[in-house]
């Protein structure tokens, strides 16, 4: 906040302080820092410390949180207030001695009829300051860093008793510390801390409704979000050696209104809670009340942005080795699996956008969720199909992809027996392989004369080697060894259906990616199957 603004506050509240010395009494309630897991005997507050710098005369009241530990922290603070005049509570069913009955401060600010405290005291929220990091590095300690007129619940007084270079005790004012100056621990002359700035707030504290209406990019940042139940959440993980901006920075009392009472009392109870990302769900178990559903959404968002869980896109059908011929289509099916909370609960989204690395070869119909191969394909092409989804909570973009081979020949069960052009030569689609992982094609005309020699295997290999590169890309490798022979047969030859052999050896050609690309002759089994087809 601006220094001039603070000076104006000092001038006004100085009058109120004088008035209180004459006709009123003033007390500031003790407040406590209460940490999650405090009854479990382990790292009570994970390295977090609540700061309360209070200067009664000026009304300066700086509430903020510091992370002196080694892990990022989730932070929330609740400020509850109580007012009584002439010994009577201003709000029914509240009691000075029962802090659980005090009224949590929340946003948006209510009408006076619904929030009578505002007739006597008003708050200024937000801002930053130069502060001194805590000397209390005991993460089992629930003491706050209380300065000036602030009263820590445990010690029943201030805990920050640092002196400045003039020997003056920390009085809780806004500008007590000087940035970059070193200050000595009053309990250990060999220990010092250097004053530094709190994080600047990117905006003043806002209500939970305002947070819900922010665009997704703005829902995480260095600012406070105050829920309707009074809990204020730091909308970013607080990193080690950092401090939040100020939640509360000034109390302004309505001087004339306070003359309604011969004596009055106003107090604020401060509860701070810290936890690590790994234990983000612990707020649900807090003795001071769980997070609301809206606040849990904020917590989950912070957790998700920093968790080890990985969202993923799952393809619903097999995508390895997919091939398409001219004008063929492939139905695209996928879903996004994403995590929604620290317990590992998952949800799914079918909102997937598809793209093709080469739409001229195969394009995407996102409306029908189809990959469509071009009808005019003259060579083998590979197209990368990418699925993209956005996590609806974190707005992170997730992708996954697979490769589809687009081939110039379209073979299927309906084309068995049909003649087709294969890179300048006529072939016949003979049959599908025994495992339905490829197609057997046979050259319509005899091989060159040299292929009729006794060196048949060499001739077939030479024939394959003579194919164009695009034709070779279409050929699948087959196994290198076959069990040759006609098998245990009682008959062999032609019958009224065609070529037949009884119990031929199971020497079908099969796709084998560890095998060899080559041309080959049909086995007896394959000849028999071709005749049956």
N, C-alpha and C positions, 0 to 999 in steps of 0.2 A: 504494500500500500504506500501511498505517497506520504512523505514526512509531514508536509503541510497539513494533511488531513489529520494526522495524529496530533499535531499541535492544537488544532481546533478542538479535538476531543478533550485534551488536557484542560483547556480553558473552561469548557462547559462543566465537565465532571468535577473540577476543582470546587465549584460553587456547591455542587451536590454534596461533596464530602464535608464541606463546612456546615451545611444544613444538617447532615446526619450527626455531626458531633453535638449539635445543640438539641435536636428534637427527635432523633431517631436512633435506632441501633442497627448495626449491620453485621452480619455473620456470613462467612463463606463455608459451605459444607465441605467436609472431607470428600475425596473421591478416590476411587480405586482402579487400578489396572488389573483386569482379570483375564487370564489367558486360558485358552483351550487346553485340555489335557492336564489341568493343574492338579487333579486328584489322581493322576496316573503315574506320578513320579518320574516323568521324563521330559526334559527340555521344555519347561513350563510354557514359555512364551516364544520360543523359536528365535529369540534374538530381537524382539521388538520392544520399544519403550515409548510410552505416551509422555509427551511434554505438555506442561501447563505453566505458562509464564503469565503471572497475574500481578497487575499493579492496581491496587484498590483505588487510589486517588484519581488516576487518569481513566480508569475503566478498561485499560488494556488487558485483554484476555485472549492469549494465543494458545490454541489447542491444535496439536499436530502430532504425528507419529514418526518415529525413527526406526530404521532397521540397522542395528549394530551387529547383526549376525552374519552368517556366511551363505544363507540361502534367500532366494526371493520370497517375499511374504505377501499374503493376502491380508488386508487390514480393514477393520471396521470399528467405528466409534459411535457410542450412543450418548447423547447429552439430554438429561432429564432435568426439569426445573420445578421449583416449588416457591410459592410466595404466600406469606401471611401478613396481615395487618392487625395490630392490636391483639395479637395472639390468636387470631382466627384465620384458618386457611381460606384463601381467596377462591379456591375450587373445592367443591364438596368431595368427600371420600378421599382426600389427600391428607397426609400427616407428615410433620417435620421429621418424626422419628422413624417413619417407614418409607425408606427411599424407593421401595418397589411401587409405592403409590404415586410417586412424582410423575409429572407429565412429560413424555418425550417430546423434544423439539423436532418438528417435521416441516417439510415443504410440500406444497406451496403454503405460504403464510396465510393463516385463516383470518376470517373476519373477526373484529373485536368481540362480538357476542360469543363466538366459539373459542376465543383465545384471550381471556381477560388479562393475562399477564402482560400483553403488549401495551396495555394502558399505562404501565409503570416502568417497563424496561424493554428496550429493543436491541436486537443483535445486528452486528455487521459480520458478514461471512466472507471467507476467502482472503487472499493476499499471500504474501511471503515475507520472509525476514532473514536476518543473519542470526544463526543459532550456534550453540556450542554442543557438539555431540556428547552424549552421556558418558560419564565416567563409570557408571554402573554397568559393567559388562557381564554380570552374572545372569545367565538366562533362566535361572531358577527363581530369581527375584521378581516379585510382583509389585515392587515399588515403582512409582512414577518418577519422572524427572520434574519435580515441582519447584518453581522459583518464585521469589518475591512473596506475595501474600497468599500464594496457593498452599493448600494443605494436603499432603499425601495421606491417604487413608491409613497406611501401616505405621508411619512414624508420627502421625498427627502434627505435621508441620512441613516446611519446605525440605527438599532433599538436595537441591542445587544451591550450594553455599559458596559458589565460586566468587573470588574477588577480582576486580579489574586492576589495571595498572596503577590506579589511584588508591587502591586499597578499599574500594567501595564494594559492599556486598551486592550480589545480583538481586536487583529489586523488581524483576519481572517486567520491566519496560520494553517497549518495542526495539529500541536501538541500544541496548546495553552492551552488546558484543560488537566488535569491529572485525570485519571480514579479513581473514589471513593472520590475525593475531593469535598467539599461543597463550593458553591459560592453564594454570597449575591446579592439579587436583588437590583440594584442601585436605584430603585424607592421605595423600602420598605426594610429597614434594618432587619425586622423580617421575611423576606421571603428568603429561600435558595433553591437551586437545586443542586443535586449531579451529577457530570459528569459521563457519562456511554458510552459504545460503541454502535455505530449503529449496526444494524443487519449485519452480514457478508454476502456478496453476494455469493451465491452458484456458480455463474459464472459471467463473465463480461457481460455488456449489449449486447444483440443480436438483430438481425433484425427480423422483423415479419416473413419473409420467413424461417429463421432458426427456429423460434418458431413453425411454422406450420409443419416443418419436424421432430420435436422432437417426441419421442415415448410418448404415452399418460401419462405415469407415470411422465415424466419430464416436462409436460406443466404447472405445478403449482409449484412455488418455490420462493425463495428469490432472485430475479434478475429482471432486467429491460428488457423490450421488446420495441424496438424503431420502430415505424411504418413508412411507406413511407411518411406520411403527417407530420411527426415530433413529433407526440405524443408518449411519452414514458410511458408505462404502467408497474406498479409494478405487477408482476405475482403471487401475493399472497395477501390475505386480510391483511392489516396492523393492528395489534392488538393494543389496548390501551397501552400507555406508551412505545411504540416501535418506532424506526425510521428505514427507509429504508437504504440500503447501498447507496453509492454515485452513482449518475447518471453521474455527471461530476466531475473530481478532479483536472485537471491541464490544463493550456493553455500554449502552447509552440509556441513562435513567431519565424519566420524565419528572422533572423537579416539582412542578406545580401539583401534579397528581399525587405525589408522595406526601404532600401536606394533608391529605385526607386522613392520615394515620398519626397517632402519637408515637407509635413505634412500628417497625416493620422488619421483616426478614425475607431475604431472597437467596436461594441457593441453587447451584447446578451440580448434578451428579454426573460424573464422567466415567464411562466404562469402555475400555479398549480391548479388542481381541485380535490376535494374530494367529495365522497358521500358514503352513507351507502349501505349495501346489499339490504335493503328494497327499496331504491330509485335507484337501479342500472340502470334503464332505463333512468335516468335523463341526462346521458351523451349525449343522442340523442338530447336533447334540449339545449345543451350548445351554448352560444353566440359565442364561439370560434371554433365552428365546431363540428359536431357529430363524433362519433367513426366510423372508416371504418368497413366494413363487417367482415374483419379478426379480428380487435380489438374487435368488438362486440362478436365474438366467444369466445375470451379470457375472456371478461367481463361475458358473460353468463356462462362460465365454472366455474368461481369463485363464481358467484351467485348460480349456481346449487349445488355446493359442500356445500353450507352453507344455503340453503333455507329450508323453512318448507314444501315445496311441496314433496309429497311422490310418487315415481314411483310405478307402480303396474302391475302385470300380471293378465289379465282377462281370465277366462275360457269361451269359446264361447258356450259350451253346459252345461247342468245341470250335475254336478258331485256328488252331494250328494246322498248317498245310492247306488252307482253303484255296480253291481254284474256281475261276469263273471263265466261261466261254463268251463269245459275242452275244450281247443282249441278255445274258443271264443275270439274275438278281440274287442277292443274299440278304435275308432278313437279319436285321441288327437288333440284338437283345442284350441289354446290360442294365445294371443298377448300381447306385452309389451306396456303399455301406459307410456310415459315419457314427462317431461316438457322441453321446449327448451329456454325459455326466462323469464325475470321477470314479464311479463304481464300475465303469466299463459298459454301461447300457448302450446298445446300438440301435440305430434306426436306418431306414432305407429310403432312398429317393429314386424314382424312375425318370426324373427330369434330366435326360441325357441329350447332349448335342453331339452330332457326328460330323466328321470332316474327312476328306480324301486328300492325299498328298498330290494327286494328279487327276483332277476332275475330267480332263479330256479323255482319259482312259477309263475311269470308273467314277461316276458321280454319286452324290448322296441325295436321297429324297428323305429329308428329315421328318416330313409330315407322315410318310408311310414307314419310316425307319427301315429304308432299304438302301443297299449298295447296288447300283445299276451299271453293268459293264457296257462300254460302247459297242455298237454293232459292227463298227469297222475297225477291226484289230488285225494288224499284219505281222505282229511279232509278239513274243512273250514279254509282258511287263509286270513289274511289281508295284503295288499300290499300298501305302500305309494308311490304314483306317484308324482314326483317333476318336475315342470317346472322351468327352469333357463334361464334368459336372461341377457344381459349386456347393460346398457345404453350407446349408441354410443358416447355421449358427455362426460359424467363423468367417464365412464368405471366402474361404480358401478355395482355389481352383485345383481340381484333381483330374488327372488324365491317365488313360491307359490306351494301348494301341496294339494292333496286330497287322500282319502282312497278308495280303491276298494276291495270288498270282493270276493275272489276266492273260488268257491264252487265245490264240486265233482260231482254235478248233473247239467246237462244242459237241462233245460226245456224251451220250447217256443211253439208257436202256432202249429208248425208242429208236435210236439210230443204229442199232446192231444190224449188220448186213448192208448198211448204206455205203455208197461210194462218196468219197470226199477228197478235196484237194489238200495236200499236206506239203506246203512250201514248194509248189511246182510239180509234184508227182501225185499220181492217183493211188489212193489206198482204199481199203475196205475196212469198216469197223467190224471186227470179227466177234469180239465178246468182251465182257468185263472180266477182270482178273478174279481168281477164285475167292479172294478176300475183299472184293469190291473196292480195292484201293487204286485201281488204274484200269486202262483199256488196252486190249490187244488189237493191234492193227496190222494188216497184211498188205504188202505191196501188190498192186493189181497185176503188174507185169513181172516176168522173170527177172532175177538179178542178172547183172552182166555175166558173160560167158565164164569169166574167171571164177565166178562163184560156184560153178558146177564142178569144179575140180575136187580132188580128195581133201584139200585143205579148206574144208567148209567153214570151220570156226574162224580162220584167218580172213576168209572172204567176207563173212558176216561183219567182223570187226572193221574191216576196210570200208564196207558199205556204210556203217554208222559214221566212220570218220569222214566220209565224203559229204555228209549232210551239212546244211547250213547251220551257222551258230544258233539261230533262232529255233530251228528244228531240234537241235540237240538239247536246248533248254527244256523242251517239252517231254523229252524221253526220260523215263524214270529208271533208276538202277535196279537190277534184279540180282537174285542170289547167284553166287559164283559156281555152286556145285548142284547137280541134279542127280537123283537116283534114276538112272536110265533103265529102259527095258519095258517090254510090253506087259509084264505082270503075269499073274497066275490066270491064264485064259484057256477056256475051252473052245472059244471061237474068236476069230479075228477077221474083219473084212467088212462087207456091205450087207445090210439087210434092207427091208422094205422102207425103213426110215432114213437110213444113210449109213455112214461109216460107224462101226461099232466094235468095241473090244470089251471083253469081260474082265473086271477087276484090274484095271491098268494101275501101274505104279502112280503114286501120288506125286507126280513131278510137274505140277503146275508152276508157271512163272509167278513169282510174287515180288512186290516192291520190297527192296532191301536197301536201305540207305547206306549200308556198309558194303554193298555189292558193286556191280559194274554196269555202266551204260553200254548197251550193245544191241545189235540185231540178233535174233535167234530163230531157230526153227521150232515148229510146234511139236509138243510131245504127243504120244498116243492119247493121253488123258485129255489134253486140250483139243485134239482133233475130234475126239468123241463128243466133248461138250459142245463144240462148235456145230457139229451135225445135229445134235439135239435141239440147239437154239434155232 
